[in-house]
């Protein structure tokens, strides 16, 4: 699944008791096969990340 600017990202906690983190994709870098996402999380933190098994992307209409 390809991510686009404006999509929502949810990172599920990997350990017991770890909460989910949510944010918005503000930039997409890399190639379609190897996307890197710049995400602004709801707490204001920004990160460059690649998608993993704990990442869920929700397309916004």
Secondary structure as UniProt FT lines:
FT   TURN            5..6
FT   STRAND          8..11
FT   TURN            16..17
FT   STRAND          21..31
FT   TURN            32..33
FT   STRAND          34..41
FT   TURN            42..43
FT   STRAND          46..49
FT   TURN            53..54
FT   STRAND          55..58
//
